[in-house]
Amino acid sequence: MLAKKIYNNRVLERKSKTMLGTTKINKTLFILLGLLLFVSSTALKAQVLTPVSWKVSKEKLQDNEYKLIFEANIDPNWHLYSQDIPMSPPATVFAFEGIDENSKDEVRKGNGFELVGFVKEESKAIETYDQNFDMNLKYFADKAIFSQIVKITSDKPVTINANISFMSCDDSRCLPPDDESFSFDFNENNTTPAETSATPSGVVQPVKWKYTVKKVGDKEFDLYFDANIEGKYHLYTTEDSGIDGPLPTEFTFEPSKDYQLIGGIEATTKPEKEYEPIWEAEIKFFSHKAQFKQRIRLSSDTQFPVKGEIAYQVCNETSCIALYDDYEFFFDGKSGAQINAIAADNKPQEPTTITATSGSENETLWGFFITALLAGLAAILTPCVFPMIPMTVSFFMKDGKSNTKGIIQGLIYGFSIIAIYTIVGILVALLVGPEAANWLSTHWIPNIFFFLVFMIFAFSFFGMFEITLPSWVINKADQQANKGGFLGPFFMALTLVLVSFSCTGPLVGGILVESARGALLKPVIGMFGFSFAFALPFTLFAIFPKWLNNLPKSGGWLNSVKVVLGFIELALGLKFLSVADQTYHWGLLDREVYIALWVVIFGLMGIYLLGKLKFSHDSDVKFISVPRLLLSIITLSFVVYLIPGMWGAPLKALAGYLPPQASIDFDVNKIVRENIKTFGGGTPQISENTAECPTAKYADFLHLPSGLDGYFDYEQALECAKAQNKPLFIDFTGHGCVNCREMENKVWANPAVLRRLRNDFVIVALYVDDKTELPESQWYTSSYDNKVKKTIGKQNADFQIEKFNVNAQPYYVILNHDGQLLAKPKAYDLDVKNFVDFLDTGKKNFANKSVYTE
């Protein structure tokens, strides 16, 4: 093959360079050769893998000039290498028959055609250092698009033969170099420009849903909703971000007396997180796959369906789509068996028993375990616990006869501490259970209770009072510890737990409160992590008592640790009040109030660390140690970071921990954006003929950007366009369409664009994702999908599909008064000049009474 000849030429070229002294490439080629030999030998024994599939197309740009498009679809976890790698393989190489690929000429002539420029990578490559190749490698994941401009120079039919040689790898293996060949035919029929990537064509459905069921108990089932997400589209989580941003995925269940929902819908797939500057917030979404789960309990003895709808939004780099899918499960309440599930396309799906795995849950458990470990270490430094270490050593040194016995007793002592705390965690898990987790997470009663618990713990750490157990409990355990033997260490451990309760109680209570809101394993893992860290130093000092000489002396610093923990408990406790406040919309703890409280709490903590604030049990601070000074600097720096958040700063590092941005009353950024009408500021010019137009419906809750005036109903806008004798500009948009906001911020806000939109057109913004339900008299059944359209968003989306056969946003259309196109529709394109040309073409054709024809 032609491309393989190019490989050989490049390898020979590198070989000559190696002989002159480039030993790194020699080493790299040796590693690569060994890798390829290994893969080639094992590939014969394994199944044939084709992780990269190619699709080609051509797009006419102008007379005799075309763009050849090569699109690679790459399986998950695999990657395809870029052209821009100084080695082949693994670099992707394009070869065209009749073309000297070693030529550096900008225009290279072939048989009846010319290549203009070189193959361009339309997709952005990922760059990373690879230690195996000892160089930076560029590669693509999921999808890669390449393009080549060609010019046809012959009047006769022309065929361009192209060959692609490439190599693909995943995290553990590479496949041998492969190649694909394609032919592009050009003749007199190739006169119609193809759709460009900037203008979506057709109705797309980037998410395919599959519905399955798992029986979990007597008449209890888990309904699973699996989403397969195509290409670079991403699906948003069910979590409401609290901002005027992407729409969360919502599951609606039709009310029925035949079953009950247990808890709420939950995602079992780990979401990705990314800070989105358009929304000024961290956004959570899914790529490739997502799974959601809802538990139900049957309450009927008849056969019945469980019906509902999934409303969701998907976006890629250029467009967003609001979609709605129906689902239906059938159950036999008498036998307690699931019959089948029917997807939106009315194709029955066989019942499937599945086990859901949760990457996000595993990540949460690991994070919670580490948090519990840190809490256990912090507990050691409290004044109730630290002085117990010498007492522990004296207990295990009192007989002093057998080192072996001392080690065994020390281990029993440590394992006993862990067992005592972990048993508490198990009891909490059994008493609370997973079914109560959702109620504990969202209902105001437990959240207010947890808030008060944290406040009590904080006041206890500040020295207002001590949380202690009855003295007879501690004395009884201490008496058993003095009996010695191997039961002695267990009761010594119990005594330690009971005596230190006044300091460890708030920390343990905080862990149990957090774990009660989670899964079944969470309280067990949390208590195990806390007790492991807490028991470790006691166990080590019990086995190696001589280490005691290296410990710092007890003193006032222990109480300082306790007070600092009190400040932290005080700050964290606000989270529970915030959850209840957001869920029930009380408006007590908006974002700026929450941040203000944190500023005061951590500001006082910084002042305390400097010794300028004292509590009743504190000793005088004669000087500040370096560690204490560093802690104070860190704390006060955190306070400085928090302060701009009171006026709208996004505080990206704390995304997800603070109340939503939308709850802030005085957002400087939002005020500035809303008042920027033109490039230089000022008031927008409003058409003098607005009196002839109807008053805009829905203007009380729908708005246009940059101070523009317009409509949100097509018929009203068309009436106004006729009255003012202007073309109609349609903006198919959405509340959660990030690409729409980017177009408005970067293109619409340009003075040249803004002037044209304001003066030359009547604008109508049709929101495809608005959920406002219309009066029943305005409902209709769509001829596209035979579904009843009840909301503004569904009717606008249906209008876009019916009239333009497109369902992606942003999508811009210019029409005359007869509903005919005046210019080729426009989609996501940040080139201001292109958008100005689009508007000017529409205006010109309207004035000339001509229409756009493809």
Residue pairs with C-beta under 8 A, 6 or more apart in sequence:
1 95
1 163
1 165
1 179
1 181
2 95
2 97
2 101
2 163
3 93
3 94
3 95
3 163
3 164
3 165
3 179
4 165
4 179
6 88
6 93
6 95
6 101
6 165
7 88
7 89
7 93
7 165
7 177
9 102
10 87
10 88
11 29
11 88
14 22
14 25
14 29
14 87
17 25
18 25
18 26
18 29
24 134
25 87
27 134
28 87
28 133
28 134
28 135
29 87
31 132
31 133
32 87
32 89
32 90
32 133
35 132
35 174
36 89
36 174
36 176
36 177
39 173
39 174
39 175
39 176
40 176
43 49
43 175
43 176
49 175
51 74
51 75
51 78
51 168
51 170
51 175
52 72
52 73
52 74
52 75
52 78
52 80
52 166
52 168
52 178
53 72
53 73
54 70
54 71
54 72
54 73
54 164
54 180
54 182
55 70
55 71
55 73
56 68
56 69
56 70
56 71
56 162
56 182
56 184
57 69
57 71
57 194
58 66
58 67
58 68
58 69
58 184
58 190
58 194
59 66
59 67
59 69
59 193
59 194
59 195
59 196
60 66
60 190
60 191
60 192
60 193
60 194
61 67
61 149
61 193
64 151
64 152
64 153
65 116
65 149
65 150
65 151
65 152
66 149
66 150
66 151
66 152
66 184
66 186
66 190
67 147
67 148
67 149
67 150
68 147
68 148
68 149
68 150
68 160
68 162
68 184
69 122
69 145
69 146
69 147
70 94
70 119
70 145
70 146
70 147
70 148
70 162
70 164
70 182
71 143
71 144
71 145
71 146
72 80
72 140
72 143
72 144
72 145
72 146
72 166
73 142
73 143
73 231
74 80
74 140
74 141
74 142
74 143
74 144
74 168
76 142
76 288
77 170
77 171
78 141
78 168
78 169
78 170
79 126
79 139
79 140
79 141
79 168
79 169
79 170
80 92
80 139
80 140
80 144
80 166
80 167
80 168
81 89
81 90
81 91
81 92
81 137
81 138
81 139
81 140
81 166
81 167
81 168
81 169
82 91
82 92
82 121
82 125
82 137
82 138
82 139
82 140
83 91
83 92
83 93
83 94
83 119
83 121
83 146
84 91
84 121
84 125
84 138
85 91
85 135
85 137
85 138
86 135
87 133
87 135
88 165
89 165
89 166
89 167
89 177
90 137
90 166
90 167
90 169
90 174
90 177
91 167
92 146
92 164
92 165
92 166
92 167
93 164
93 165
93 166
94 119
94 146
94 148
94 162
94 163
94 164
95 101
95 162
95 163
95 164
95 165
96 110
96 115
96 148
96 160
96 161
96 162
96 163
97 110
97 160
97 161
97 162
97 163
98 110
98 111
99 108
99 109
99 110
99 115
100 108
106 116
106 117
107 114
107 115
107 116
108 114
108 115
109 153
110 160
111 158
112 152
112 153
112 154
112 156
112 158
113 150
113 151
113 152
113 153
113 154
113 158
113 160
113 186
114 150
114 151
114 153
115 148
115 149
115 150
116 149
116 150
116 151
117 148
117 149
118 148
119 146
119 147
119 148
120 146
120 147
120 148
121 144
121 145
121 146
122 145
122 146
122 147
122 197
123 140
123 143
123 144
123 145
125 138
125 139
125 140
125 144
126 138
126 139
126 140
126 141
127 136
127 137
127 138
128 136
128 137
128 139
129 135
129 136
129 137
130 136
130 137
139 169
142 231
142 232
142 287
142 288
143 231
143 232
148 162
150 160
150 184
152 158
152 186
157 185
157 186
157 187
157 188
158 185
158 186
158 187
159 183
159 184
159 185
159 186
160 183
160 184
160 186
161 181
161 182
161 183
162 181
162 182
162 183
162 184
163 179
163 180
163 181
163 182
164 179
164 180
164 181
164 182
165 177
165 178
165 179
166 177
166 178
166 179
166 180
167 174
167 175
167 176
167 177
167 178
168 174
168 175
168 178
169 175
192 854
193 854
195 201
197 318
198 318
198 826
198 827
198 828
198 829
198 834
199 824
199 825
199 826
199 827
200 318
200 319
200 806
200 808
200 811
200 827
201 805
201 806
202 805
202 806
203 801
203 805
203 806
203 807
204 321
204 807
204 808
205 323
206 229
206 230
206 231
206 233
206 314
206 316
206 321
207 227
207 228
207 229
207 230
207 233
207 235
207 312
207 314
207 323
207 325
208 227
208 228
208 230
209 225
209 226
209 227
209 228
209 310
209 325
209 327
209 343
209 344
210 225
210 226
210 228
210 343
210 349
211 223
211 224
211 225
211 226
211 327
211 329
211 341
211 342
211 343
211 349
212 223
212 224
212 226
212 341
212 349
212 351
212 352
212 354
213 221
213 222
213 223
213 224
213 329
213 338
213 341
213 351
213 352
213 353
214 221
214 222
214 224
214 353
214 354
214 355
214 356
215 221
215 336
215 337
215 338
215 353
216 222
216 295
218 336
219 297
219 298
219 299
219 333
219 336
220 262
220 295
220 296
220 297
220 298
221 295
221 296
221 298
221 331
221 338
222 293
222 294
222 295
222 356
223 293
223 294
223 295
223 296
223 306
223 329
224 268
224 291
224 292
224 293
224 354
224 356
225 251
225 291
225 292
225 293
225 294
225 310
225 327
226 289
226 290
226 291
227 235
227 286
227 289
227 290
227 291
227 292
228 288
228 289
229 235
229 286
229 287
229 288
229 289
229 290
229 314
231 316
232 287
232 316
232 317
233 287
233 314
233 315
233 316
234 272
234 285
234 286
234 287
234 314
234 315
234 316
235 249
235 285
235 286
235 290
235 312
235 313
235 314
236 246
236 247
236 248
236 249
236 283
236 284
236 285
236 286
236 312
236 313
236 314
236 736
237 248
237 249
237 267
237 271
237 284
237 285
237 286
238 248
238 249
238 250
238 251
238 265
238 266
238 267
238 292
239 248
239 284
240 248
241 248
241 279
241 281
241 283
241 284
241 660
242 582
242 659
242 660
242 661
242 662
242 663
243 279
243 280
243 281
243 660
243 661
243 662
244 279
244 662
244 735
245 276
245 278
245 279
245 281
245 283
245 736
245 738
246 279
246 283
246 285
246 313
246 315
246 736
246 738
247 311
247 312
247 313
247 322
247 734
247 735
247 736
247 769
249 292
249 310
249 311
249 312
249 313
250 310
250 311
250 312
251 265
251 292
251 294
251 308
251 309
251 310
252 308
252 309
252 310
252 311
253 261
253 294
253 306
253 307
253 308
254 306
254 307
254 308
256 304
256 306
257 299
257 300
258 298
258 299
258 300
258 302
258 304
258 331
258 333
259 296
259 297
259 298
259 299
259 300
259 304
259 306
259 331
260 296
260 297
260 299
261 294
261 295
261 296
262 295
262 296
262 297
262 435
263 294
263 295
263 435
263 437
263 438
263 439
264 294
264 438
264 442
265 292
265 293
265 294
266 292
266 293
266 294
266 438
267 286
267 290
267 291
267 292
267 293
267 360
268 291
268 292
268 293
268 356
268 357
268 358
268 360
268 361
269 286
269 289
269 290
269 291
269 358
269 359
269 360
270 358
270 359
270 360
270 363
271 284
271 285
271 286
271 290
271 360
272 284
272 285
272 286
272 287
273 282
273 283
273 284
274 282
274 283
274 285
275 281
275 282
275 283
275 650
275 652
275 655
276 282
276 283
276 738
278 738
278 741
278 742
278 745
279 738
279 741
280 650
280 661
280 669
281 650
281 655
281 660
281 661
282 652
282 655
282 656
291 356
293 356
295 435
296 306
298 331
298 333
298 336
299 333
300 333
301 333
301 334
302 333
302 334
303 330
303 331
303 332
303 333
303 334
303 339
304 330
304 331
304 333
305 328
305 329
305 330
305 331
306 328
306 329
306 330
306 331
307 326
307 327
307 328
307 329
308 326
308 327
309 324
309 325
309 326
309 327
310 324
310 325
310 326
310 327
311 322
311 323
311 324
311 771
312 322
312 323
312 324
312 325
313 320
313 321
313 322
313 323
313 734
313 736
313 737
313 769
314 320
314 321
314 323
315 321
315 737
315 738
315 739
317 739
318 739
318 827
318 828
319 739
319 808
319 809
319 810
319 811
319 827
319 828
320 734
320 736
320 737
320 738
320 739
320 740
320 808
320 809
320 810
321 807
321 808
321 809
322 734
322 736
322 768
322 769
322 793
322 797
322 809
323 807
324 787
324 794
325 343
325 344
326 344
326 787
327 341
327 342
327 343
327 344
328 341
328 342
329 338
329 340
329 341
329 342
330 338
330 339
330 340
330 341
330 342
331 337
331 338
331 339
332 338
332 339
338 351
339 351
340 348
340 349
340 350
340 351
341 348
341 349
341 351
342 348
342 349
343 349
361 519
364 518
364 522
365 519
365 521
365 522
365 525
368 514
368 515
368 518
368 522
368 525
368 526
368 529
369 525
369 526
369 528
369 529
370 529
371 511
371 514
371 526
371 529
372 511
372 525
372 526
372 527
372 528
372 529
372 530
372 533
373 529
373 530
373 532
373 533
374 533
375 507
375 510
375 511
375 529
375 530
375 533
376 507
376 529
376 530
376 531
376 532
376 533
376 534
377 533
377 534
378 507
378 561
378 565
379 385
379 500
379 503
379 504
379 507
379 530
379 534
380 386
380 533
380 534
380 537
381 558
381 561
382 500
382 503
382 504
382 558
382 561
382 562
382 565
383 503
383 554
383 558
383 559
383 561
383 562
384 499
384 500
384 501
384 502
384 503
384 504
385 500
385 503
385 504
385 534
386 554
386 558
387 554
387 558
388 496
388 499
388 500
388 538
389 537
389 538
389 541
389 548
389 551
390 548
392 413
392 492
392 496
392 538
392 541
392 542
393 541
393 542
393 545
393 548
395 481
395 492
395 542
396 406
396 409
396 410
396 413
396 489
396 542
396 545
397 406
397 545
399 405
399 484
400 406
406 542
406 543
407 543
408 486
409 486
409 488
409 489
409 542
410 489
410 539
410 540
410 542
410 543
411 539
411 543
412 486
412 489
412 490
413 489
413 490
413 492
413 493
413 535
413 538
413 539
413 542
414 493
414 535
414 536
414 538
414 539
414 542
415 535
416 489
416 490
416 492
416 493
416 494
417 493
417 496
417 497
417 531
417 534
417 535
417 538
417 539
418 528
418 531
418 532
418 535
420 493
420 494
420 497
420 531
421 497
421 508
421 527
421 528
421 530
421 531
421 534
422 524
422 527
422 528
422 531
424 508
424 512
424 527
425 512
425 515
425 523
425 524
425 525
425 526
425 527
425 528
426 523
426 524
428 512
428 515
428 516
428 523
428 527
429 515
429 520
429 521
429 522
429 523
429 524
432 440
432 516
432 523
433 520
434 519
434 520
436 516
437 516
437 517
437 518
437 519
439 446
440 446
440 516
440 517
441 517
441 579
442 579
442 583
443 580
443 583
444 580
444 583
444 584
446 516
447 576
447 577
447 579
447 580
447 583
448 576
448 577
448 580
450 513
450 573
450 576
451 573
451 574
451 576
451 577
451 580
453 509
453 513
453 573
454 510
454 513
454 569
454 570
454 572
454 573
454 576
455 570
455 573
456 467
457 467
457 505
457 506
457 509
457 510
457 566
457 569
457 573
458 506
458 566
458 567
458 569
458 570
458 573
459 465
459 566
460 466
460 467
460 502
460 505
460 506
460 566
461 503
461 506
461 562
461 563
461 565
461 566
461 569
462 563
462 566
462 615
463 559
463 563
463 615
463 616
463 617
466 502
467 501
467 502
467 505
467 506
468 501
468 502
469 498
469 501
473 498
474 495
474 498
474 499
477 491
477 494
477 495
477 498
478 491
478 495
480 487
480 488
480 491
480 494
481 488
481 491
481 492
481 494
481 495
482 488
483 491
493 535
496 538
497 504
503 562
504 534
506 565
506 569
507 530
507 565
508 527
508 530
510 569
510 572
511 523
511 526
511 527
511 530
512 523
512 526
512 527
513 576
514 522
514 526
515 522
515 523
515 525
515 526
515 527
516 523
540 547
541 547
541 548
555 619
556 618
556 619
556 620
556 621
559 615
559 617
559 618
559 619
560 608
560 609
560 618
560 628
563 608
563 615
563 618
564 605
564 608
564 609
564 631
567 601
567 602
567 604
567 605
567 608
568 605
570 601
571 597
571 598
571 601
571 602
574 589
574 594
574 597
574 598
575 657
577 588
577 589
578 589
578 594
578 659
580 586
581 587
581 588
581 589
581 659
582 659
582 660
582 663
589 659
590 659
590 663
590 664
590 665
591 645
591 658
591 659
591 660
591 661
591 663
591 664
592 645
592 646
592 647
592 664
592 665
592 666
594 658
594 659
595 642
595 643
595 645
595 646
595 651
595 658
596 646
598 642
599 639
599 642
599 643
599 646
602 635
602 636
602 638
602 639
602 642
603 636
603 639
604 613
605 635
606 632
606 635
606 636
606 639
607 613
608 614
609 628
609 629
609 631
609 632
609 635
610 624
610 629
610 632
611 621
611 624
614 621
624 632
641 651
641 653
642 651
644 651
645 651
645 654
645 658
646 664
646 666
647 666
647 667
647 668
648 661
648 664
648 666
648 667
648 668
648 669
648 670
649 669
650 661
651 658
661 667
675 681
676 706
676 749
677 683
677 684
677 706
677 707
678 684
678 706
678 751
678 754
678 755
679 749
679 750
679 751
679 754
680 751
683 707
684 706
684 707
684 708
684 709
684 754
684 758
685 758
685 759
686 709
686 758
687 709
687 724
687 758
687 759
689 723
689 724
690 709
692 720
692 723
692 724
693 716
693 719
693 720
693 723
693 724
693 762
694 716
694 719
694 720
696 709
696 710
696 711
696 712
696 713
696 716
697 711
697 712
697 713
697 716
698 712
698 713
698 772
698 792
699 712
701 772
702 712
702 765
702 767
702 770
704 710
704 731
704 763
704 765
705 744
705 745
705 748
705 749
706 744
706 748
706 749
706 754
708 748
708 754
708 757
708 758
708 763
709 758
709 763
710 717
710 762
710 763
710 764
710 765
711 717
711 720
711 762
711 763
711 764
711 765
712 764
712 765
712 766
712 767
712 792
713 764
714 730
714 764
714 766
714 799
716 764
717 728
717 730
717 762
717 763
717 764
718 728
718 764
718 817
718 819
720 762
721 727
721 728
721 762
721 817
722 817
724 762
726 760
726 761
726 762
726 846
727 760
727 761
727 762
727 814
727 815
727 816
727 822
727 842
727 843
727 846
728 761
728 762
728 764
728 814
728 815
728 816
728 817
729 757
729 761
729 762
729 763
729 764
729 812
729 813
729 814
729 839
729 842
730 764
730 766
730 812
730 813
730 814
730 815
731 740
731 763
731 764
731 765
731 766
731 810
731 812
732 766
732 768
732 796
732 800
732 806
732 809
732 810
732 811
732 812
732 813
733 740
733 765
733 766
733 767
733 768
733 809
733 810
734 740
734 767
734 768
734 769
734 793
734 809
735 767
735 769
735 770
736 769
737 769
737 809
737 810
739 809
739 810
739 828
740 809
740 810
742 828
742 830
743 810
743 828
743 829
743 830
746 830
746 832
747 753
747 829
747 830
747 832
747 835
748 754
748 757
750 832
752 832
752 836
753 832
753 835
753 836
753 839
756 836
756 839
756 840
756 843
757 763
757 839
760 839
760 843
761 814
761 839
761 842
761 843
766 796
766 799
766 800
767 792
767 793
767 796
768 793
768 796
768 797
768 800
768 807
768 809
769 793
769 797
770 791
770 792
770 793
770 796
771 791
771 792
771 793
772 791
772 792
772 793
773 790
773 791
774 790
774 791
774 792
774 795
776 790
778 795
779 788
779 789
779 790
780 788
780 789
780 795
781 787
781 788
781 789
782 788
782 789
782 798
782 802
783 802
784 798
784 801
784 802
785 798
789 795
789 798
797 807
800 806
800 807
800 811
801 807
803 819
804 811
804 813
804 825
806 825
808 827
810 827
810 828
811 825
811 826
811 827
812 825
812 826
812 827
812 838
813 821
813 825
813 826
814 821
814 822
814 823
814 838
814 839
814 842
814 846
815 821
815 822
816 822
816 845
816 846
816 849
816 851
820 851
820 852
821 851
821 852
822 841
822 842
822 843
822 845
822 846
822 851
822 852
823 838
823 839
823 841
823 842
823 845
823 852
824 838
824 841
824 852
824 854
826 834
826 835
826 838
829 835
841 852
845 851
845 852
